[in-house]
Amino acid sequence: MKDPLSARQGVLAAAGTPTDSKSAVAAPRGLATPAFDAATTASEVALGELRRLLGAWRQHEPGARLGHDPEALHQLRVTARRIDATLGLFRRQLPVALTHARRTARSVLRTLGAARDLDVQLAELARHSLALPESERAAVEPLRARLESERYRARARMIRALDSEPTRRWLEALTAASAAAPSAAGAFGERAMVVMPERVRRRFRKLRKSVRRLRSNSSMEDYHLVRRRAKQLRYAIESGALIFGKPAEDELKALRRLQDELGAHQDAYMARNRLAALAADPANELPAGTLFLMGRLAERHSTTTAQARKSLTRSWRKVRGQRWRALRSRLGELLDNARQGSSAVIAEPVPAASAATLAAGYPHPAPEPQPHPLEH
């Protein structure tokens, strides 16, 4: 089944040339993310981050359209998430029109997410198939065909969303704003070393509050809220990693592990629900052997969900423990320096190699379950 991408777009995308889709945007020239110093404003940080993210969008969109490498779609989804997170984190330091455009970002995110979820489930099915005896592998094919069909439809919706007029206007607005000179009026002139530490602390408090509400029988929505707030905290730390220094790098490692476990939890839950829907639809006419296989897969996903919940205790302890205390101390130091007018912003800089990868996308390996009750 051919993917919903024109042949001309495919050739251009494979060659690294922008396609003729409506969503293609030109890169602003001569603009780089500003270096941090005592006078750097939060608005400058926000615009620099948007420039970087627009570059990432242009890098990953062609591959996501082609569909040959699932990682390209994953990275485009990560980029869209980060754009939305940046618009939320710096809403007071960005033009109102951009913050209002978050609705478009979230619409694009939904279509990217639907296609990505099916990529993940198909990859999991392929791994499971390899572990089956040869005599049982034939039962996999009807399920794989149904999932491939769903993936095709999800990708068609994704391409339509990427080519839509709202998406084109959204990308053009982001490009124009990131190319404009930052204003120093009002909230736009607030210094980064004053604004960003407090936003990190506020997001940590929100994450801690959502974790404290978790119980062994908490709903998927409760766990999804924890996952979302963990991402918000992570993005806030990454945006200021160059001034937060090594404590930020250490805390980010713990946050990534927490996110991996919450991601495995969410993926397993979604996969189990999709299997249940396929099995319940008589129009699919799945053979008995395939239905039996789907039942085993559903049990496996349920086990993954339960193990991910148990493993959260250790991961959360690492996030809220010594790493957070070190970062919190650094945030307080920055605020004190800002109030005293000090120019000593970066006391403990992140190594160049680490700084370059702090905001990069990353794969989601399966978590190693740690059977402990959730602690706060």
C-alpha positions as CSV (number, residue, x, y, z in Angstrom):
1,M,0.0,0.0,0.0
2,K,1.5,3.3,-1.1
3,D,1.9,6.0,1.5
4,P,0.0,9.3,1.0
5,L,2.9,11.3,-0.4
6,S,3.2,12.4,-4.0
7,A,6.1,11.0,-6.0
8,R,7.6,14.4,-6.6
9,Q,7.5,15.2,-2.8
10,G,9.1,11.8,-2.1
11,V,12.0,12.4,-4.5
12,L,12.6,16.0,-3.2
13,A,12.4,14.9,0.4
14,A,14.8,12.0,-0.1
15,A,17.2,14.4,-1.7
16,G,17.0,16.8,1.3
17,T,15.2,19.4,-0.8
18,P,12.1,21.2,0.6
19,T,8.9,19.8,-0.9
20,D,6.3,21.8,-2.6
21,S,3.8,21.2,0.3
22,K,2.2,24.2,1.9
23,S,3.9,23.6,5.2
24,A,7.4,24.2,3.8
25,V,9.0,27.3,5.4
26,A,12.2,29.2,4.7
27,A,14.8,29.4,7.4
28,P,15.6,32.8,8.8
29,R,19.1,33.7,7.8
30,G,21.9,35.0,9.9
31,L,20.2,34.2,13.2
32,A,21.6,32.1,16.0
33,T,20.5,31.4,19.5
34,P,22.0,34.2,21.7
35,A,24.6,33.4,24.3
36,F,23.5,33.7,27.9
37,D,24.7,36.6,30.1
38,A,23.3,38.7,32.9
39,A,21.4,40.9,30.4
40,T,19.9,38.1,28.2
41,T,16.1,38.4,28.3
42,A,13.7,35.5,28.5
43,S,12.2,36.7,25.2
44,E,15.6,36.3,23.5
45,V,15.8,32.8,24.9
46,A,12.3,32.0,23.6
47,L,13.0,33.3,20.1
48,G,16.3,31.5,19.9
49,E,14.6,28.2,20.9
50,L,12.0,28.7,18.3
51,R,14.7,29.2,15.6
52,R,16.3,26.0,16.7
53,L,13.0,24.1,16.7
54,L,12.1,25.4,13.2
55,G,15.4,24.1,12.0
56,A,14.6,20.7,13.5
57,W,11.1,20.8,11.9
58,R,12.6,21.3,8.4
59,Q,15.1,18.5,9.1
60,H,12.6,15.9,10.1
61,E,9.4,16.8,8.1
62,P,10.6,15.2,4.8
63,G,11.4,11.9,6.5
64,A,8.2,11.9,8.4
65,R,6.3,12.4,5.1
66,L,8.2,9.6,3.4
67,G,7.5,7.2,6.2
68,H,10.5,4.9,5.6
69,D,12.1,5.6,8.9
70,P,9.8,5.7,12.0
71,E,12.5,7.8,13.8
72,A,11.8,10.8,11.5
73,L,8.2,10.8,12.6
74,H,9.2,10.4,16.2
75,Q,11.5,13.4,16.0
76,L,9.0,15.6,14.2
77,R,6.5,14.8,17.0
78,V,9.1,15.7,19.6
79,T,9.8,18.9,17.8
80,A,6.0,19.8,17.6
81,R,5.8,19.1,21.3
82,R,8.7,21.3,22.1
83,I,7.3,24.2,20.0
84,D,4.1,23.9,22.0
85,A,6.0,23.7,25.2
86,T,8.1,26.8,24.3
87,L,5.0,28.8,23.5
88,G,3.5,27.8,26.9
89,L,6.7,28.4,28.9
90,F,7.3,31.8,27.4
91,R,3.8,33.0,26.7
92,R,4.4,36.3,28.5
93,Q,7.6,36.9,26.5
94,L,6.1,36.1,23.0
95,P,3.6,37.8,20.8
96,V,0.0,37.1,21.7
97,A,-0.7,35.8,18.2
98,L,1.9,33.0,18.8
99,T,0.5,31.8,22.1
100,H,-3.0,31.8,20.5
101,A,-1.6,29.6,17.8
102,R,-1.1,26.7,20.3
103,R,-4.4,25.3,19.2
104,T,-2.9,24.5,15.7
105,A,0.2,23.0,17.3
106,R,-1.9,20.6,19.4
107,S,-4.0,19.7,16.3
108,V,-0.8,18.8,14.4
109,L,0.4,16.9,17.5
110,R,-2.7,14.7,17.6
111,T,-2.2,13.6,14.0
112,L,1.5,13.0,14.5
113,G,0.8,11.1,17.6
114,A,-1.8,8.8,16.1
115,A,0.6,7.7,13.3
116,R,3.5,7.4,15.7
117,D,1.5,5.1,18.1
118,L,0.9,2.7,15.2
119,D,4.6,2.7,14.3
120,V,5.3,1.7,17.9
121,Q,2.7,-1.0,18.0
122,L,3.8,-2.5,14.6
123,A,7.4,-2.6,15.8
124,E,6.4,-4.3,19.0
125,L,4.4,-6.9,17.0
126,A,7.4,-7.5,14.8
127,R,9.6,-8.2,17.8
128,H,7.0,-10.5,19.3
129,S,6.6,-12.4,16.0
130,L,10.4,-13.2,15.9
131,A,10.0,-14.9,19.3
132,L,7.2,-17.1,18.2
133,P,7.6,-20.7,16.8
134,E,7.5,-20.8,13.1
135,S,4.1,-22.7,13.3
136,E,2.5,-19.7,15.1
137,R,3.8,-16.8,13.0
138,A,1.0,-17.1,10.4
139,A,-1.4,-15.9,13.1
140,V,0.4,-12.6,13.2
141,E,-0.2,-11.6,9.5
142,P,-4.0,-10.8,9.8
143,L,-3.3,-8.5,12.8
144,R,-0.3,-6.9,11.1
145,A,-2.4,-6.2,8.0
146,R,-5.1,-4.5,10.1
147,L,-2.6,-2.4,11.9
148,E,-0.9,-1.4,8.6
149,S,-4.3,-0.4,7.3
150,E,-4.9,1.8,10.3
151,R,-1.4,3.2,10.0
152,Y,-2.0,4.1,6.3
153,R,-5.2,6.0,7.3
154,A,-3.5,7.7,10.2
155,R,-0.6,8.8,7.9
156,A,-3.1,10.2,5.4
157,R,-4.7,12.3,8.1
158,M,-1.2,13.4,9.2
159,I,-0.2,14.5,5.6
160,R,-3.5,16.5,5.3
161,A,-2.8,18.2,8.6
162,L,0.8,19.1,7.5
163,D,-0.5,20.4,4.2
164,S,-3.4,22.4,5.7
165,E,-3.7,26.1,5.5
166,P,-3.7,26.5,9.4
167,T,-0.4,24.6,9.6
168,R,1.1,26.7,6.9
169,R,0.1,30.0,8.6
170,W,1.3,28.6,12.0
171,L,4.8,27.9,10.6
172,E,4.9,31.2,8.8
173,A,4.0,33.0,12.0
174,L,6.7,31.1,14.0
175,T,9.3,31.9,11.3
176,A,8.4,35.6,11.2
177,A,8.4,35.9,15.0
178,S,11.7,34.1,15.4
179,A,13.3,36.4,12.8
180,A,12.1,39.6,14.4
181,A,14.2,41.6,16.9
182,P,13.1,41.0,20.4
183,S,11.3,43.8,22.2
184,A,12.4,45.1,25.5
185,A,9.0,46.5,26.6
186,G,7.3,45.1,29.6
187,A,7.4,41.3,30.1
188,F,9.5,41.1,26.9
189,G,12.4,42.7,28.7
190,E,12.4,40.4,31.7
191,R,15.8,38.8,32.2
192,A,16.2,35.1,31.7
193,M,18.1,34.5,34.9
194,V,15.1,36.0,36.8
195,V,12.3,34.4,34.9
196,M,13.6,30.9,34.1
197,P,14.6,29.7,37.6
198,E,11.2,30.5,39.0
199,R,9.4,28.7,36.2
200,V,11.5,25.6,36.8
201,R,10.6,25.6,40.5
202,R,6.9,26.2,39.7
203,R,6.9,23.3,37.3
204,F,8.6,21.0,39.8
205,R,5.9,21.8,42.3
206,K,3.2,20.9,39.8
207,L,4.9,17.6,39.0
208,R,5.3,16.8,42.7
209,K,1.6,17.6,43.4
210,S,0.5,15.3,40.6
211,V,2.8,12.4,41.8
212,R,1.4,12.7,45.3
213,R,-2.1,12.2,44.1
214,L,-1.2,8.8,42.5
215,R,-2.5,5.6,44.0
216,S,-2.2,2.0,43.0
217,N,-5.6,2.2,41.3
218,S,-5.2,5.7,39.8
219,S,-6.6,6.2,36.3
220,M,-4.7,6.4,33.1
221,E,-5.6,10.1,33.0
222,D,-3.8,10.6,36.4
223,Y,-0.6,8.9,35.1
224,H,-0.9,10.9,31.8
225,L,-1.0,14.1,33.8
226,V,2.2,13.1,35.6
227,R,3.8,12.3,32.3
228,R,2.8,15.7,30.8
229,R,4.1,17.6,33.8
230,A,7.3,15.7,33.8
231,K,7.8,16.8,30.1
232,Q,6.9,20.4,31.0
233,L,9.6,20.4,33.8
234,R,12.1,18.8,31.5
235,Y,11.6,21.4,28.7
236,A,11.8,24.2,31.2
237,I,15.2,22.9,32.5
238,E,16.5,22.3,29.0
239,S,15.6,25.8,27.9
240,G,17.9,27.2,30.6
241,A,20.5,24.4,30.8
242,L,23.4,26.6,29.8
243,I,22.9,28.8,32.9
244,F,21.7,26.1,35.2
245,G,24.9,24.1,34.7
246,K,25.7,20.5,35.7
247,P,22.9,20.2,38.2
248,A,20.5,20.6,35.3
249,E,22.2,17.8,33.3
250,D,22.0,15.5,36.3
251,E,18.3,16.2,36.9
252,L,17.5,15.7,33.3
253,K,18.9,12.2,33.3
254,A,16.5,11.3,36.1
255,L,13.6,13.0,34.4
256,R,14.3,11.1,31.2
257,R,14.1,7.8,33.0
258,L,10.8,8.8,34.6
259,Q,9.5,9.8,31.1
260,D,10.7,6.5,29.6
261,E,8.7,4.5,32.1
262,L,5.6,6.7,31.8
263,G,5.9,6.4,28.0
264,A,6.1,2.6,28.2
265,H,3.0,2.7,30.4
266,Q,1.1,4.9,28.0
267,D,2.2,2.9,24.9
268,A,1.1,-0.4,26.5
269,Y,-2.3,1.0,27.5
270,M,-3.0,2.4,24.0
271,A,-1.9,-0.9,22.3
272,R,-4.1,-3.0,24.6
273,N,-7.1,-0.8,23.8
274,R,-6.5,-0.9,20.1
275,L,-6.3,-4.7,20.2
276,A,-9.6,-4.8,22.2
277,A,-11.3,-2.6,19.6
278,L,-10.0,-4.8,16.7
279,A,-11.1,-8.0,18.4
280,A,-14.6,-6.6,19.2
281,D,-15.3,-5.4,15.6
282,P,-16.9,-8.3,13.7
283,A,-16.1,-6.6,10.4
284,N,-12.5,-7.5,10.8
285,E,-13.3,-11.3,10.6
286,L,-10.0,-12.2,12.3
287,P,-9.2,-16.0,12.5
288,A,-9.3,-17.8,15.8
289,G,-5.5,-18.1,15.9
290,T,-5.1,-14.4,15.5
291,L,-7.6,-13.6,18.2
292,F,-5.8,-16.0,20.6
293,L,-2.5,-14.2,19.8
294,M,-4.1,-10.8,20.4
295,G,-5.3,-12.0,23.8
296,R,-1.7,-13.0,24.7
297,L,-0.5,-9.6,23.5
298,A,-3.1,-7.8,25.5
299,E,-1.9,-9.7,28.6
300,R,1.6,-8.7,27.9
301,H,0.6,-5.1,27.6
302,S,-1.3,-5.3,30.9
303,T,1.9,-6.7,32.5
304,T,4.0,-3.9,31.1
305,T,1.5,-1.3,32.4
306,A,1.6,-2.8,35.9
307,Q,5.4,-3.1,35.9
308,A,5.8,0.5,34.8
309,R,3.6,1.7,37.6
310,K,5.6,-0.2,40.2
311,S,8.9,1.1,38.8
312,L,7.9,4.8,39.2
313,T,8.9,4.8,42.9
314,R,12.6,4.5,42.2
315,S,12.5,6.9,39.3
316,W,10.6,9.6,41.1
317,R,12.9,9.3,44.2
318,K,15.8,10.1,41.9
319,V,14.0,13.1,40.4
320,R,13.0,14.6,43.7
321,G,16.2,13.7,45.7
322,Q,19.7,14.9,45.7
323,R,19.7,15.9,42.0
324,W,16.7,18.3,42.5
325,R,18.2,19.7,45.7
326,A,21.4,20.6,43.8
327,L,19.5,22.2,41.0
328,R,17.2,24.1,43.4
329,S,20.3,25.5,45.1
330,R,21.7,26.6,41.7
331,L,18.4,28.2,40.9
332,G,18.5,30.1,44.2
333,E,22.0,31.2,43.4
334,L,21.0,32.6,40.1
335,L,18.1,34.5,41.5
336,D,20.4,36.0,44.2
337,N,22.9,37.0,41.6
338,A,20.1,38.6,39.5
339,R,18.8,40.6,42.5
340,Q,22.3,41.8,43.3
341,G,23.1,42.7,39.7
342,S,25.9,40.1,39.5
343,S,27.2,39.2,36.0
344,A,28.4,35.8,37.3
345,V,25.8,33.8,35.5
346,I,27.4,30.5,34.5
347,A,29.3,29.2,37.5
348,E,29.3,25.6,36.4
349,P,28.7,25.4,32.6
350,V,27.5,22.2,30.9
351,P,30.2,20.6,28.7
352,A,29.8,21.6,25.1
353,A,29.0,18.1,23.9
354,S,26.4,17.7,26.6
355,A,24.9,21.1,25.9
356,A,24.5,20.3,22.3
357,T,22.5,17.2,23.0
358,L,20.4,18.4,26.0
359,A,17.4,19.2,23.9
360,A,17.9,16.5,21.3
361,G,15.2,13.8,20.8
362,Y,15.8,10.4,22.3
363,P,14.5,6.8,21.8
364,H,12.2,5.2,24.4
365,P,13.7,1.8,25.5
366,A,11.5,-0.5,27.5
367,P,11.9,0.2,31.3
368,E,13.4,-2.2,33.8
369,P,10.6,-2.8,36.4
370,Q,11.5,-2.1,40.0
371,P,8.8,-3.6,42.3
372,H,8.4,-0.9,45.0
373,P,5.3,0.9,46.2
374,L,5.0,4.5,45.2
375,E,6.6,6.9,47.6
376,H,6.2,10.7,47.7
